[in-house]
Amino acid sequence: MTLQTIEKQAGSALIRGQAVSGFEELVSVFAENFVSRGEVGASLCVTHEGKVVADLWGGHAVPDGKSWEEDTVSIVFSCTKGAGALCTHILAERGLLDYDQPVAEIWPEFAVNGKEDATVGMMLDHSVGVPHVRTPLKDGGYYDWDYMADLVAREEAFWKPGTRNGYHGVTFGWTVGEIVRRVSGKSLGQFFQDEVAKPLGLDFWIGLPEEIEPRVAPMINAALDPNAPVGKFTQAILSDPSSPSYLFLMNNGKADFNSREGHAAEIMGGNGITNARGLAGMYAPLANGGSLNGVKLVSPDRVTRMSRVSMATREDATLLIPTRFALGFMKSMDNRHEAPGNQSSVILSEAAFGHVGMGGSLGFADPEAGLSFGYSMNQVGDGILLNHRGQSLVDATYKALGYRTNEGGSWTK
């Protein structure tokens, strides 16, 4: 397969990059996102059996301003959780921790206030019971690792760990990140650089160096539709200040994810900065048995363990929709049958695992298909999980690989 150069106008956006024969529809869908779905600037990368089959970018890094270039990067929000989870699995692969290990053995300060029986696996699958903290955060609290780790450690459990799950939207950065720090002796961001990003040659940072700032496309807030159905997540935010939903979204210490402070901090729950190439590149070894081009992250058996569903629920305690999680990763979630306002979904194959980011970014691996996928953008979209832009790209990718339908809730051949 030979990569063909792509240069295509899509409304006011210029799309550039490369793609192999058979992925023409994916190129068209990427372009159509700019024409009819509100895309401003974005990148898309897909690998198959370890080879890049599509690498596209286009639009504007700033609305009506400078172009989104080949090396433009942006915050991918909760896609960062996949990077942090991978660090934990690398440590497990090396025998330095175990998923069933009590957190008390690694982080004794955490094992208090109803969290005495917490395990490492519960930290990873969002069942440990600290979906947020109740204490009002100081201004800039997210930028202070020790401050946040201490608050998370002292927090009283919202439920008995392991008995249910609720998305740990930001606190995942410290529940999992502090485990990595204590076991490895390095900060989460440094461990990720040393063990993943640098060996794989990825432009992907958790804690951005200042010299990369000129390449960052600032995020553009979603335009809220006043006529959109109000889902249970939004209802909880509007009506219950004690709920995990409200605390997750509102108790944020005035964090500004477009600021230099927001970029420089290590907020593994949500401030990784990369592009589609970085996301697809991180997942490419996991789509190929755990190793690629001489870089081994984990073993094939570890990939199997990483991809298994660990926790699923009819109503996530934070997002208030049905969710399914592996150890640190999202699995395919089809909520199209739910009531209007509660239909946020991310529909992959049953073998796939990865993570969405707020507003619609996505990275995942599909070991059965030998597929890795990355999508990043600067225009935040609606919904809790994917929106039409990202899902349309996923759908076109699976179709290009001969998959037939996702009517059963995941892509199948």
Buried (B, 14 or more C-beta within 10 A) or exposed (E): EEBEEBEBEBEEBBBBBBBBEBBBEBBEBBBBBBEEBBBBBBBBBBBBBBEBBBBBBBBBBBEEEEBBBEEBBBBBBBBBBBBBBBBBBBBBBEEBBEBEBBBBEBBEEBBBEBBEBBBBBBBBBBBBBBBBBEEEBEEBBBBBBEBBBBBBBBBEBBBEBBEBBBBBBBBBBBBBBBBBBBBBEBBBBBBBBEBBBEBBEBBBBBBBEEEBEEBBBBBBEBEEEEEEEEBBBBBBBEEEEEBBBBBBBEBBBEBBBBEEEBBBBBBBBBBBBBBBBBBBBBBBBBBBBBBBEEBEBBEEEBBBBBBEBBBBBEBBBBBBBBBBBBBBBBBBBBBEEBEEBBBBBBBBBBBBBBBBBBBBBBBBBBBEBBBBBBBBBBBBBBBBBBBBBBBBBBBBBBBBBEBEEBEEBBBEE
